[in-house]
Amino acid sequence: MAGTTARREDEKLSRAVGPRSANALAKLGLETVGDLLGHYPRRYADPGRLTDLGSLEIGEHATVMARVEWATVRTMRARSGALLEATITDGRHKLSLTFFGKHKGGLYGFEQRLKPGSSGLFSGTVGVYKGVRQLAHPDFIMLGEQDLDSDEALLEHASRPIPIYPASASISSWKIQQAARVVVDTLTDDDVVDPLPAEVRSRLRLPGRVAALRMVHRPESMEAVRVGQHRLRFEEAFVLQAALAQRRARAAQEDATARPHRAPGAPSILADFDASLPFELTEGQRWVGEEIAAELASPRPMQRLLQGEVGSGKTVVALRAMLQVVDAGGQAALLAPTEVLAAQHARTLRILLGPLAEGGLLGGADHGTRIALLTGSLGAAARKKALLQAASGEAGIVVGTHALLGEHVQFADLGLVVVDEQHRFGVEQRDALRAKGRVSPHLLVMTATPIPRTVAMTVFGDLETSSLTQVPAGRAGVTTHMVPAGNVAWVDRTWQRVREEVEKGHRAYVVCPRIHPDEDLPAGGAAAAADFDTVPEFLALAGPGGRGGGPGGDDAGGSDRPPLRAVLEVADELRERPQLAGLQIGVLHGQLAPPDKDAAMARFSSGETPVLVATTVVEVGVDVPEATVMVIFDADRFGISQLHQLRGRVGRGADPGLCLLVSDAEPGTPAAARLEAMVRTTDGFELANLDLEQRSEGDVLGAAQSGRSSSLRLLRVVKDADLIELARREAGPIVAADPDLTGLPDLAAAIAAQLDEQQEEFLERA
């Protein structure tokens, strides 16, 4: 980065702390001084307060402060060697320690250090032996045995907080602390990049970066920890918001073709479409439509996120925007993540437009347009036809999947890109489609899940946001109930209700978390990854409180839980159930060939197969107004947002919907709480906030999708909303005054380091 000089934070740890410590730290991914400084303590121990040993989980690597009850060395009987056994306690709970050695003499040193009544830090992996929890051969250090004048000291003073770091079997927390101390003690302000401009630090009374690092790595008090963490949290928020402000500034400098409404009285597809609608637009649809229309009429590219409640009518809003562009002589491209959804969009748009989608055809409107569908499974003739319609401009609207991004796909005049389910696409894919316009096309991003304000500011901060909260009139809504999987009478009644709805001419979805019943299940009860349709839900593929860590996740516990239900297994069972005798049962999942998927949906829509057993391929976009029942197996293995989206597939017509959540979740567990929330409310914004509260930060920012750690270390999107908003207010004017940050090289360097090209892609994809 021009204008910056070499900093000590780029120095290799082998030089800073020695090769032995550096090799151990490298196993945690810490290679440089900057890596170590950014490896913040996860918590702080009070020398006068012992760790709650009852909170430890089997298998976790833990560092605890505890008091020794007793320790003794004895010769083993069953095999040669000696054993030191000890017990530590927090005053209520106990933990066993075991150390093995060749001779008793080699363990006496440990025994002498483990004096009854003394306290220390103990680090190891929690296990169980003969029903007793233990740490086998843990690393430990006792309080009061350090030389406070030595560079090898762990604690400077017994009254100071003790940083407890994320550690591993290869290196203990106090050895990480020792390495951090060696580095922090010699730092100067010139050794590290401080991305916060001096004016911001002064205005907000924040310490410098080196001072903040000392406060978190070598705190004198918990108040110092609080001040240091606050400064570093704000720094993370500020760097992220500055990066987003740069994106907004760059977009504002691009040229776009203005696409205004046609003059009153002039032939207009949009005007004819509005006149043909058999329903009234909601107030929200009209307001958001006017907002979008004004931006489309601007010579600067629109950058807008359209979010809304399930069934709030986003498709109609997007279609009206596309028709405005077509009226102005341009084309619109609608990018969908799956072939099922792309085909559904194309069908829906043609139905909504009627003769207006048959421009140039016999019986079509005089000034109508055409809709082309381009997917990877099209035959040669159909693909050639779709490509010609897009390139010639005959098709004003082109709907497709990733196939739209191909180098052979051309547009006559691409004026608007609509991206459905934004989290399914990376920034390079979105830009590949936008690059097909002569100038920057306008951009409308749609998400089917309401996004909490903090996430909108953090992840979609370069987009203006519009929200639809109303549901169109005439929809009867959905009632949700929990069905205990082990209650035979309730399960029988579930299928009787399905039968009753089908006999009224309605349809029923049955959703299962996996496809095949005969896949081996790995530890924890989760099915093989290849056995799932991996449809990411809101801002994550999986994670704590999300999809339960994937089906079989957070509450799965051990292998004693029943295996996850599978589409092919359940379909066969339903065909044998007396309640459904004589009904055709269809299947739909991601491993079907695209033509088979289309055929399955067509049979379901027509009523030929009124019951459809499917995976989450039906989660978004699928619109069958006759569908009134949604039965979800293993509902506790899905996240709130995904359940809400699945529930949104029913009750889309005039008849009321019914959602039945089949689960064996134990009352009082997080999984049961998610299902209870689903029963309690249909408010997507409330559910989205609850969903977010249960997630890890890495999932929020896309780390689950990227496979990398989140760039956010201390900042918490849910808890730090006010801090994020403050950072946004502070970063905006600074970037507006200096968009390239030429006068703030440290800030520019921090953005480059924390939000490199790959990480930006993950933020966009989130």
ROGUMI-717758 format. One line per 5 residues: for each residue z, x, y of C-alpha. Coordinates in Angstrom, 2 decimals, padded with zeros to 5 digits. Example, Ala and Ser with C-alpha at 12.3 -4.5 7.8 and 13.67 -1.06 7.14 Angstrom:
2
007.80,012.30,-004.50  007.14,013.67,-001.06
END
This chain:
766
000.00,000.00,000.00  -001.09,001.52,003.29  001.74,002.39,005.64  004.37,002.88,002.92  005.80,006.11,001.59
007.09,007.09,-001.82  010.50,005.52,-002.47  013.24,006.55,-004.79  013.09,003.18,-006.49  009.82,004.37,-008.06
011.60,007.39,-009.57  011.76,007.54,-013.37  015.21,006.91,-014.82  014.96,010.02,-016.99  015.26,012.03,-013.81
017.91,009.85,-012.21  020.36,009.36,-015.09  019.17,011.79,-017.76  016.88,011.34,-020.77  019.55,009.99,-023.16
020.60,007.09,-020.93  017.01,006.55,-019.84  015.85,006.15,-023.45  018.54,003.53,-024.09  017.73,001.68,-020.85
014.02,001.73,-021.71  014.78,-000.52,-024.69  015.76,-003.15,-022.11  012.48,-002.62,-020.27  014.13,-000.54,-017.53
011.92,002.44,-016.71  012.50,003.20,-013.03  015.35,003.28,-010.54  014.01,000.03,-009.08  014.10,-001.61,-012.52
017.75,-000.65,-012.93  018.69,-001.82,-009.43  017.05,-005.18,-010.19  018.94,-005.53,-013.50  021.74,-007.53,-011.92
025.08,-008.28,-013.63  025.06,-011.66,-015.31  028.74,-012.18,-014.50  031.89,-010.36,-013.40  035.10,-009.88,-015.33
038.50,-009.95,-013.69  040.69,-007.19,-015.17  043.59,-009.63,-015.11  041.70,-012.44,-016.83  040.57,-012.45,-020.46
037.27,-013.87,-021.72  037.33,-017.24,-023.47  036.53,-016.10,-027.01  036.10,-019.70,-028.12  032.88,-019.97,-026.12
031.08,-017.25,-028.10  028.13,-018.30,-030.23  027.26,-016.80,-033.59  024.43,-014.30,-033.29  024.78,-013.62,-029.56
025.30,-010.13,-028.20  028.42,-010.43,-026.09  030.65,-008.31,-023.90  034.19,-009.66,-023.66  037.49,-008.67,-022.13
040.35,-009.21,-024.56  043.81,-007.99,-025.57  044.49,-006.12,-028.80  046.94,-007.83,-031.18  046.97,-005.23,-033.95
044.84,-002.51,-035.52  045.20,-000.64,-038.81  043.21,001.83,-040.91  043.01,001.60,-044.69  041.01,003.05,-047.57
038.47,000.61,-049.04  038.92,-000.29,-052.72  035.50,-001.55,-053.68  033.59,001.45,-052.36  034.25,004.84,-050.90
035.18,005.23,-047.28  037.69,003.82,-044.87  037.94,000.63,-042.81  039.63,-000.04,-039.49  040.46,-003.66,-038.90
041.73,-005.05,-035.64  042.23,-008.42,-033.97  041.69,-009.15,-030.30  042.67,-012.33,-028.50  042.32,-014.22,-025.24
045.72,-015.82,-025.77  044.31,-018.78,-027.70  041.31,-017.69,-029.73  040.94,-014.58,-031.86  038.12,-012.26,-032.88
038.13,-009.73,-035.69  036.90,-006.14,-035.21  035.74,-003.97,-038.11  034.85,-000.28,-038.08  033.63,001.72,-041.09
033.97,005.46,-041.66  033.72,008.06,-044.40  037.36,009.10,-044.06  040.52,007.55,-042.65  040.94,010.49,-040.33
037.70,009.70,-038.55  039.04,006.26,-037.62  042.51,007.27,-036.44  041.12,008.02,-032.97  039.95,004.43,-032.69
043.30,003.17,-033.95  045.15,005.19,-031.33  042.99,003.73,-028.57  043.40,000.15,-029.84  047.09,-000.11,-028.98
048.63,-003.57,-029.41  049.02,-005.21,-026.00  046.33,-003.12,-024.32  043.19,-004.73,-022.88  039.61,-003.56,-022.89
035.95,-004.46,-022.96  034.36,-005.02,-026.36  030.61,-005.30,-026.94  028.71,-006.30,-030.06  026.94,-009.05,-031.96
029.10,-012.01,-032.95  029.04,-012.61,-036.70  031.02,-014.40,-039.39  032.68,-012.88,-042.46  034.58,-015.08,-044.89
034.77,-017.79,-042.26  036.24,-015.52,-039.59  034.28,-014.59,-036.47  033.97,-010.88,-035.93  032.33,-008.00,-034.14
031.17,-005.36,-036.64  031.53,-001.80,-035.32  031.51,-002.86,-031.67  031.30,-000.53,-028.73  034.48,-000.68,-026.62
036.36,000.90,-023.77  040.01,000.30,-022.91  041.31,-000.32,-019.42  043.35,002.51,-018.00  041.84,005.22,-020.21
039.15,006.22,-017.69  039.33,009.26,-015.48  038.79,007.69,-012.06  037.60,011.00,-010.66  034.95,011.42,-013.35
031.29,010.48,-013.10  031.77,008.98,-016.56  034.33,006.46,-015.26  033.71,002.78,-015.90  036.21,001.20,-013.55
037.15,002.61,-010.18  040.21,000.47,-009.83  041.86,-002.12,-012.03  041.79,-004.76,-009.27  038.02,-004.68,-008.73
035.60,-007.08,-010.44  033.91,-005.57,-013.49  030.13,-006.17,-013.60  029.00,-007.44,-017.00  025.29,-006.73,-017.51
022.72,-008.19,-019.87  022.98,-005.60,-022.65  021.86,-004.97,-026.21  022.92,-003.16,-029.36  021.25,-000.02,-028.03
023.30,000.18,-024.82  026.53,-001.49,-023.77  027.27,-003.22,-020.49  029.57,-000.46,-019.21  027.00,002.22,-019.95
024.50,000.25,-017.88  027.17,000.02,-015.18  027.71,003.77,-015.36  023.98,004.40,-014.89  023.82,001.90,-012.01
026.79,003.61,-010.37  025.12,007.03,-010.56  022.06,005.59,-008.79  023.81,003.36,-006.23  026.21,006.09,-005.13
023.32,008.27,-003.94  021.08,005.61,-002.38  020.09,005.70,001.27  018.30,003.03,003.28  015.07,005.04,003.01
015.16,005.02,-000.80  014.25,001.35,-001.31  011.87,-001.17,000.18  013.60,-003.79,002.31  011.17,-006.69,002.61
013.29,-008.65,005.07  012.20,-007.98,008.67  015.00,-006.66,010.88  014.78,-009.73,013.13  015.39,-012.02,010.14
018.33,-009.96,008.89  019.85,-009.95,012.36  019.30,-013.66,012.99  020.79,-014.68,009.63  023.47,-011.97,009.65
022.38,-010.53,006.32  023.29,-007.02,005.14  020.63,-004.41,004.48  019.21,-004.14,000.98  021.10,-000.98,-000.01
024.38,-002.52,001.15  023.62,-005.68,-000.85  022.82,-003.65,-003.97  026.16,-001.86,-003.67  027.92,-005.20,-003.35
026.50,-006.51,-006.63  026.61,-003.29,-008.67  029.87,-001.78,-007.32  031.77,-004.69,-005.77  035.13,-004.27,-004.12
035.84,-007.99,-004.34  034.24,-011.25,-005.47  033.60,-012.03,-001.80  031.46,-008.90,-001.63  029.60,-010.11,-004.73
028.94,-013.46,-003.03  027.60,-011.84,000.14  025.40,-009.40,-001.77  023.99,-012.06,-004.09  023.29,-014.40,-001.18
021.27,-011.68,000.58  019.28,-010.85,-002.59  018.68,-014.54,-003.38  017.32,-015.11,000.09  015.13,-012.02,-000.29
013.55,-013.45,-003.44  012.94,-016.78,-001.75  011.56,-015.11,001.37  009.10,-012.87,-000.51  007.84,-015.85,-002.51
007.49,-018.08,000.55  005.73,-015.30,002.48  003.23,-014.96,-000.38  002.61,-018.72,-000.34  002.27,-018.68,003.46
-000.38,-015.97,003.10  -002.32,-018.18,000.69  -002.13,-021.08,003.13  -003.30,-018.82,005.95  -006.24,-017.52,003.92
-007.28,-021.05,002.99  -007.09,-022.11,006.65  -009.61,-019.40,007.56  -012.20,-020.49,005.00  -015.14,-022.67,005.92
-015.84,-025.98,004.22  -018.43,-028.68,004.73  -016.96,-031.69,006.48  -017.37,-034.85,004.39  -016.61,-037.76,006.74
-016.86,-041.46,005.98  -020.25,-043.04,006.50  -020.66,-045.04,009.67  -019.70,-048.71,009.41  -022.61,-050.76,008.15
-024.42,-047.81,006.55  -024.98,-047.97,002.77  -021.80,-046.63,001.18  -020.77,-046.33,-002.46  -017.14,-046.12,-001.38
-017.36,-049.32,000.67  -019.06,-051.14,-002.19  -016.46,-049.84,-004.63  -013.59,-051.01,-002.43  -015.20,-054.43,-002.13
-015.56,-054.69,-005.93  -011.96,-053.82,-006.80  -010.31,-056.73,-008.65  -006.90,-055.72,-007.30  -005.26,-054.74,-004.04
-004.54,-051.09,-003.41  -000.85,-050.35,-003.05  000.45,-049.32,000.34  000.94,-045.80,-001.03  -002.64,-045.61,-002.31
-003.97,-046.66,001.09  -001.75,-044.24,003.00  -002.52,-041.27,000.74  -006.20,-042.23,000.77  -006.29,-042.07,004.56
-004.52,-038.71,004.48  -007.09,-037.30,002.06  -010.03,-038.87,003.90  -009.02,-037.17,007.16  -008.84,-033.78,005.47
-012.20,-034.25,003.75  -013.72,-034.85,007.18  -012.46,-031.45,008.36  -014.54,-028.22,008.29  -011.55,-026.49,006.66
-010.99,-026.88,002.92  -008.44,-029.46,001.90  -005.68,-028.02,-000.32  -003.65,-031.00,-001.52  -001.41,-031.82,-004.44
-001.39,-035.47,-005.51  001.64,-036.34,-007.59  002.75,-039.74,-008.67  004.74,-041.94,-010.93  003.25,-042.78,-014.31
000.72,-045.56,-013.76  000.81,-045.25,-009.96  -002.97,-045.21,-009.62  -003.79,-041.56,-008.99  -007.20,-041.96,-010.64
-008.29,-044.60,-008.14  -007.15,-042.42,-005.24  -009.06,-039.44,-006.64  -012.17,-041.55,-007.28  -012.18,-042.86,-003.70
-012.04,-039.24,-002.48  -014.92,-038.30,-004.76  -017.00,-041.24,-003.53  -016.40,-040.23,000.11  -017.84,-036.80,-000.72
-020.79,-038.33,-002.58  -021.48,-040.64,000.36  -021.59,-037.53,002.56  -024.25,-035.92,000.37  -022.01,-033.77,-001.80
-020.83,-033.71,-005.38  -017.39,-033.83,-006.98  -016.21,-032.06,-010.14  -013.25,-033.33,-012.13  -011.72,-030.65,-014.35
-009.59,-031.92,-017.26  -007.65,-029.81,-019.79  -008.79,-031.49,-023.03  -011.93,-033.16,-024.33  -009.99,-036.34,-025.09
-008.82,-036.53,-021.48  -012.23,-035.57,-020.04  -013.98,-038.26,-022.09  -011.30,-040.78,-021.09  -011.80,-039.93,-017.41
-015.57,-040.34,-017.70  -015.18,-043.73,-019.41  -012.60,-044.90,-016.88  -014.73,-043.88,-013.90  -017.82,-045.62,-015.31
-015.82,-048.80,-015.94  -014.31,-048.74,-012.46  -017.68,-048.13,-010.78  -019.76,-050.48,-012.94  -023.34,-050.65,-011.58
-022.40,-048.06,-008.94  -022.33,-045.47,-011.76  -025.90,-046.31,-012.78  -027.83,-045.07,-009.79  -031.55,-044.92,-010.54
-031.21,-046.99,-013.73  -032.46,-050.51,-014.32  -029.69,-052.83,-013.20  -027.88,-050.09,-011.34  -026.87,-050.28,-007.70
-029.58,-049.28,-005.21  -027.46,-046.52,-003.70  -025.25,-045.73,-006.68  -024.67,-042.38,-008.32  -024.33,-041.03,-011.85
-021.43,-039.60,-013.81  -022.09,-036.65,-016.10  -019.75,-035.43,-018.85  -019.81,-031.78,-019.83  -017.63,-030.51,-022.69
-017.89,-027.71,-025.20  -018.70,-029.99,-028.13  -021.83,-031.56,-026.63  -025.02,-031.18,-028.62  -027.87,-029.14,-027.16
-029.81,-032.14,-025.83  -026.75,-033.83,-024.23  -025.61,-030.54,-022.73  -029.04,-029.84,-021.24  -029.12,-033.32,-019.73
-025.65,-032.93,-018.19  -026.53,-029.50,-016.77  -029.71,-030.88,-015.18  -027.84,-033.83,-013.66  -025.29,-031.47,-012.10
-027.84,-028.93,-010.85  -030.22,-031.52,-009.40  -027.50,-033.57,-007.73  -028.45,-036.66,-009.73  -024.84,-036.78,-010.92
-022.58,-037.17,-007.93  -019.54,-036.84,-010.19  -019.34,-034.31,-013.01  -016.40,-034.57,-015.40  -015.64,-031.80,-017.82
-013.32,-029.36,-019.49  -013.40,-025.56,-019.31  -017.11,-025.94,-020.06  -017.57,-026.64,-016.32  -016.64,-023.01,-015.67
-019.60,-021.59,-017.62  -022.01,-019.32,-015.79  -024.95,-021.64,-016.53  -023.27,-024.61,-014.82  -024.66,-025.13,-011.30
-024.24,-027.81,-008.67  -026.62,-028.96,-005.98  -023.81,-029.21,-003.40  -020.26,-029.07,-004.74  -017.98,-030.56,-002.09
-014.77,-031.48,-003.94  -012.93,-030.06,-006.94  -010.35,-032.33,-008.57  -008.08,-030.55,-011.05  -006.16,-032.83,-013.39
-002.98,-031.50,-014.98  -002.93,-028.33,-012.83  -000.39,-026.56,-015.06  -003.02,-026.28,-017.78  -005.28,-024.00,-015.71
-004.92,-020.52,-014.28  -005.88,-019.56,-010.75  -008.96,-017.71,-011.98  -010.26,-020.88,-013.68  -009.75,-023.00,-010.59
-011.44,-020.40,-008.42  -014.33,-020.03,-010.88  -015.15,-023.69,-010.34  -014.65,-023.57,-006.57  -017.00,-020.59,-006.40
-019.84,-022.83,-007.53  -019.94,-024.40,-004.08  -022.13,-022.99,-001.29  -018.98,-022.87,000.82  -015.39,-023.48,-000.23
-015.16,-027.00,-001.63  -012.18,-029.19,-000.88  -009.45,-029.13,-003.54  -007.36,-031.99,-004.90  -004.81,-031.09,-007.57
-003.33,-033.93,-009.61  -000.18,-033.85,-011.68  000.95,-036.73,-013.84  004.60,-035.79,-013.53  006.58,-036.19,-010.31
007.65,-032.78,-009.02  011.07,-032.26,-007.43  011.05,-031.06,-003.84  012.35,-027.59,-004.67  009.58,-026.96,-007.18
006.94,-028.29,-004.83  008.15,-025.79,-002.20  008.38,-022.92,-004.66  005.43,-023.32,-007.01  002.97,-025.44,-005.04
003.95,-024.07,-001.66  000.34,-023.34,-000.69  -000.63,-027.00,-001.12  000.13,-030.00,001.03  001.81,-032.66,-001.09
001.14,-036.39,-001.35  003.27,-038.66,-003.52  002.62,-042.06,-005.04  005.82,-043.89,-005.92  004.61,-047.47,-006.26
003.11,-049.00,-009.37  000.18,-051.42,-008.85  001.02,-055.10,-008.95  000.46,-056.95,-012.20  002.07,-054.39,-014.50
004.99,-055.77,-016.45  006.82,-052.49,-017.02  008.34,-050.89,-020.11  011.66,-051.39,-021.89  013.08,-048.43,-023.82
015.50,-048.40,-026.76  016.96,-045.74,-029.03  016.54,-046.22,-032.79  018.88,-044.26,-035.10  016.60,-042.57,-037.62
019.10,-043.08,-040.43  019.62,-046.81,-039.84  017.30,-048.47,-042.36  017.62,-051.95,-040.82  016.75,-050.70,-037.33
013.78,-048.70,-038.61  012.49,-051.73,-040.55  012.83,-053.83,-037.42  010.84,-051.20,-035.50  007.81,-051.72,-037.73
008.27,-055.49,-037.67  008.06,-055.32,-033.84  004.88,-053.26,-034.13  003.43,-055.95,-036.41  004.37,-058.70,-033.94
002.64,-056.91,-031.08  -000.51,-056.27,-033.10  -000.69,-059.94,-034.09  -000.75,-060.75,-030.35  -003.86,-058.60,-030.01
-002.02,-055.53,-028.77  -002.01,-051.88,-029.88  000.73,-049.44,-030.92  001.05,-045.66,-030.64  003.19,-043.73,-033.10
003.84,-040.15,-031.93  004.96,-037.28,-034.17  005.80,-033.71,-033.13  003.60,-032.01,-035.74  000.46,-032.61,-037.76
001.00,-031.46,-041.37  004.05,-032.28,-043.49  003.71,-029.33,-045.88  004.11,-026.43,-043.45  007.02,-024.09,-044.11
009.69,-024.31,-041.46  011.12,-021.07,-040.07  014.79,-020.64,-039.29  016.16,-023.23,-036.89  013.98,-026.01,-038.21
011.00,-025.47,-035.92  007.60,-025.93,-037.45  004.98,-023.25,-037.40  003.48,-022.88,-033.95  -000.03,-023.51,-035.21
001.07,-026.90,-036.48  001.59,-028.36,-033.02  -000.70,-029.65,-030.32  000.67,-027.38,-027.61  000.37,-029.66,-024.63
002.61,-028.12,-021.94  004.90,-030.55,-020.23  006.15,-030.33,-016.67  006.07,-026.65,-015.58  006.82,-025.32,-019.10
005.77,-025.14,-022.66  009.33,-025.06,-023.91  012.82,-024.05,-022.97  016.47,-024.99,-022.83  016.71,-028.68,-022.09
012.94,-028.95,-021.98  011.26,-029.67,-025.21  014.34,-028.45,-026.95  012.88,-025.01,-027.25  009.88,-026.63,-028.84
010.31,-029.20,-031.58  013.40,-028.09,-033.47  014.85,-026.41,-030.42  018.03,-026.57,-028.43  019.89,-029.04,-030.56
018.20,-028.21,-033.79  021.14,-026.18,-034.94  020.58,-025.04,-038.47  018.28,-025.99,-041.29  020.48,-028.96,-042.30
018.54,-031.28,-040.00  015.72,-033.32,-041.54  012.27,-031.75,-041.13  010.17,-032.90,-038.22  007.93,-035.86,-038.91
004.20,-035.18,-039.20  001.17,-037.30,-038.34  -000.48,-037.21,-041.75  002.78,-037.91,-043.57  003.78,-040.80,-041.31
000.31,-042.37,-041.41  000.48,-042.48,-045.23  003.98,-043.98,-045.11  002.95,-046.70,-042.66  000.03,-047.72,-044.85
002.57,-048.46,-047.59  005.06,-050.34,-045.42  005.15,-054.10,-046.10  005.65,-054.84,-042.39  002.22,-053.33,-041.65
000.37,-054.53,-044.73  -003.31,-055.12,-044.04  -003.37,-053.22,-040.74  -005.68,-050.28,-040.22  -003.80,-047.08,-039.34
-005.68,-044.39,-037.39  -004.79,-040.73,-036.75  -005.42,-038.45,-033.77  -004.43,-034.81,-033.33  -005.66,-031.57,-031.87
-007.17,-030.20,-035.08  -009.75,-032.97,-035.30  -013.29,-032.18,-034.25  -014.11,-033.59,-030.79  -016.46,-036.32,-032.12
-013.72,-037.42,-034.51  -011.21,-037.60,-031.65  -013.58,-039.77,-029.62  -014.21,-042.00,-032.63  -010.48,-042.38,-033.29
-009.83,-043.39,-029.68  -012.77,-045.79,-029.70  -011.50,-047.52,-032.85  -008.03,-047.79,-031.33  -009.31,-049.15,-028.03
-011.44,-051.77,-029.75  -008.61,-052.86,-032.03  -010.34,-051.80,-035.24  -007.34,-049.53,-035.90  -004.56,-051.17,-033.84
-001.96,-048.58,-034.86  -002.63,-044.96,-033.93  -000.46,-042.14,-035.32  -000.91,-039.14,-033.03  000.54,-035.97,-031.65
001.04,-035.45,-027.94  -002.71,-035.41,-027.31  -002.09,-038.94,-025.99  000.52,-037.69,-023.51  -001.55,-037.99,-020.33
-004.68,-039.71,-019.15  -005.23,-041.97,-022.15  -005.55,-045.51,-020.83  -005.69,-048.42,-023.26  -004.40,-051.52,-021.41
-003.89,-053.39,-024.69  -001.34,-050.80,-025.87  002.16,-052.25,-025.61  004.26,-050.28,-028.14  005.11,-046.59,-028.25
007.17,-045.33,-031.21  008.22,-041.67,-030.87  009.57,-039.87,-033.94  012.06,-037.00,-033.46  012.30,-038.07,-029.82
015.23,-035.73,-029.23  012.92,-032.75,-029.82  010.88,-033.54,-026.70  011.75,-033.02,-023.06  012.37,-035.78,-020.59
009.09,-035.35,-018.74  007.05,-035.43,-021.91  008.86,-038.53,-023.14  008.23,-040.17,-019.77  004.54,-039.35,-019.95
004.26,-040.68,-023.49  006.06,-043.87,-022.48  003.57,-044.24,-019.65  000.78,-044.87,-022.15  002.08,-048.43,-022.77
002.67,-051.37,-020.48  -000.40,-050.48,-018.40  -001.76,-054.03,-018.47  -000.25,-057.43,-017.74  001.84,-057.45,-020.93
005.27,-055.77,-021.07  005.59,-052.46,-022.89  008.15,-051.34,-025.45  009.14,-047.72,-026.13  011.24,-046.96,-029.23
012.82,-043.50,-029.45  013.53,-042.70,-033.10  016.10,-039.91,-033.35  019.03,-038.53,-035.31  020.57,-036.83,-032.26
024.35,-036.76,-032.33  026.08,-038.60,-029.47  027.35,-036.25,-026.78  024.65,-033.61,-027.34  022.15,-032.60,-024.61
019.38,-034.18,-026.68  021.18,-037.51,-026.83  021.78,-037.31,-023.08  018.04,-036.95,-022.50  017.32,-040.05,-024.56
020.06,-042.01,-022.80  018.46,-041.10,-019.48  015.14,-042.43,-020.76  016.79,-045.72,-021.71  018.62,-045.92,-018.38
015.70,-045.48,-015.96  011.93,-045.46,-015.64  012.07,-043.63,-012.30  009.93,-040.54,-012.85  011.34,-038.69,-009.85
014.92,-039.16,-011.07  013.92,-038.04,-014.56  012.01,-035.03,-013.20  015.09,-033.84,-011.33  017.25,-034.26,-014.43
014.63,-032.43,-016.49  014.60,-029.56,-014.02  018.39,-029.29,-013.98  018.37,-028.70,-017.74  015.74,-025.96,-017.68
015.96,-022.20,-017.40  014.45,-020.68,-014.26  011.91,-018.74,-016.29  010.49,-022.00,-017.58  010.35,-023.47,-014.10
008.16,-020.64,-012.85  006.00,-020.41,-015.90  007.58,-017.54,-017.83  007.48,-019.59,-021.00  003.73,-019.86,-020.61
003.21,-016.30,-019.51  005.42,-014.62,-022.04  006.85,-012.54,-019.20  010.11,-012.64,-017.37  010.29,-014.73,-014.25
010.05,-012.68,-011.07  013.10,-014.58,-009.85  016.34,-012.91,-010.91  019.10,-014.49,-008.83  017.34,-017.41,-007.10
017.83,-020.78,-008.76  015.21,-023.36,-007.89  017.55,-026.30,-008.47  020.72,-024.98,-006.85  019.18,-023.02,-004.00
017.03,-025.72,-002.42  018.49,-025.19,001.05  017.97,-021.44,000.79  014.34,-021.92,-000.27  013.77,-024.27,002.65
015.32,-021.76,005.05  013.14,-018.98,003.65  010.06,-021.17,004.10  010.94,-021.79,007.75  011.54,-018.10,008.37
008.45,-016.82,006.53  005.95,-019.25,008.08  005.96,-017.99,011.68  006.07,-014.34,010.61  002.98,-014.68,008.43
001.25,-016.82,011.05  001.71,-014.02,013.60  000.60,-011.28,011.16  -001.32,-012.82,008.20  -002.08,-009.45,006.57
001.46,-008.16,007.23  000.06,-004.92,008.60  003.15,-004.56,010.77  005.49,-005.28,007.86  004.41,-002.90,005.09
007.69,-003.27,003.18  007.20,-007.03,002.91  003.58,-006.54,001.87  004.69,-004.02,-000.76  007.33,-006.40,-002.10
004.79,-009.20,-002.43  002.43,-006.86,-004.27  005.21,-005.73,-006.59  006.80,-009.10,-007.37  003.73,-011.31,-007.23
001.00,-009.17,-008.68  -002.27,-010.82,-009.64  -001.07,-011.80,-013.08  002.19,-013.27,-011.83  000.32,-015.25,-009.15
-001.74,-016.73,-011.95  001.42,-017.86,-013.71  002.79,-019.39,-010.52  -000.47,-021.28,-010.09  -000.42,-022.39,-013.70
003.19,-023.54,-013.59
END
